[in-house]
Amino acid sequence: TKSIPSDDVGQTNEVNAPAVESLNEILMRAYEKAMVERDEALAALAASFVMRDSQVLQKQQPVASTRSSDGDMLELCKQLNKEIAARTQHETEINRLNERLDLERKMAEARITELREELRRCKKR
């Protein structure tokens, strides 16, 4: 157990350390899940813009254009769509890892501060 300050002046509440760590793990998993969902939505949005642009371009082409050039354009758009989706996915994964690293550093700093405070209290006793 560890002591945490309560709302009452001079009093502390005892908290089970494994329970706090378990709560941190649950929060971290939920945070990561939310980031993944956000990143997937952004990748899908970027890909949808490419496909929409492709459709608009196809509608604007003159009727006399050949089917092979339309097919080639569609294939190029599909390839571009895949490349954009892959790049977006990689960039968002890097961002997600950086965000997780920052969060873990903040949690570690908070834990160190907490342990120093506990050590200071123990020395006073």
N, C-alpha and C positions, 0 to 999 in steps of 0.2 A: 504494500500500500504506500501511497505517498500523500502528502498534505497539500491541499490547495486552499487558497484564501476563500473564506465565505463572505457573505454580505455583512455579517456582524463584525464589528471592529475587534481585532485581537483573537478571533476564532478561526480555526481551519477545519476543513472537512477531509476525512480520509477517503481516498479513491484508489481502487484496485488498478495498479499500473498495467497489467495485461489487458484489462478492459479498455483503458485509454488507448493503448497501442492498437488494439483490435478496432476501435472506433476510427482511429487514424487510417488504418488499412481499408476499412469500408469506405470512408470518405475519399481516399485516393482512388479506389476502383471506380467509384461513382463519377469522380472528376474525369478520369481517363475515358470512361464510357461516353460522357457528355462531349468531350473533345473529339473523340472518334466520330460520333454522330454529326457534330458540327463540320468536321473536315470532309466527311463523305458528302454532306449536303452541298458544301462549297464546290467540291469536284464535280458533282452532278450538275450544278448550276453553270459552271464554266463549260462543261460539255454540251449542255442544252443551248447555250449561246452559239456555239460553233454549228450545231445542226440547224438551228433557226436561220443563221446567216446563209447556210448552204441552200436551204429551201427558198429564201428570198432571192438569192442569186439565180436559182433555177427558174423561178417565175419571171425574172426580168430578162432572161435570154430570149432572143428572137426565135420564133417558131421554126425557122429554117435550119436551126442548128442540128447537127447529126446526133443520133442516139449514142454513138460511141464516145463523143466528147462529153455528153451528159453523164454517161457511165463512168468515164475517167474522172470527171469532177466529183462525182459522188464518192468514188473510191478514195480520192485524195482527201475529201472532207472527213470520211470515216477514219482514215489514217491519222489525220491531224487531230481529230477528236480523241483517238486513243492516246496519242502522244501528249496532248494537253492534260488528259485525265491522269496519266502516269506521272507527269511532272508535278501536277497539283497535289497528287497523293504523296509524292516524295517530299515536297515542300511542307505540306501540312504535317507529315510525320516528323520532320526536323523541328518544326515549331512546337509540336506536341511534346517531343522529348526535351526541348529547351524549357518549356513551361513546367514540365514535371521536375526537371533538375532544379529550377528556381524554387519551386514549392518544397522540394525535399531539403534544399539548403536552408530555407526559412524555418522549416520544422526542426532541423538539426540545431540551428541557432537558438530557437526557442527552448529546445530541450537542454542545451548547454547552459543557457541563462537560468533555467529552472534548477538544474543540478548545482550550479554555483550558489544560488540563493539558498538551497537546502543545505549545502556545505557551510555557508556562512551562519545559518541558524544553528546548526549542530555545534559549530565552534563556540558560539555564545553560551551554550548550555554548559 
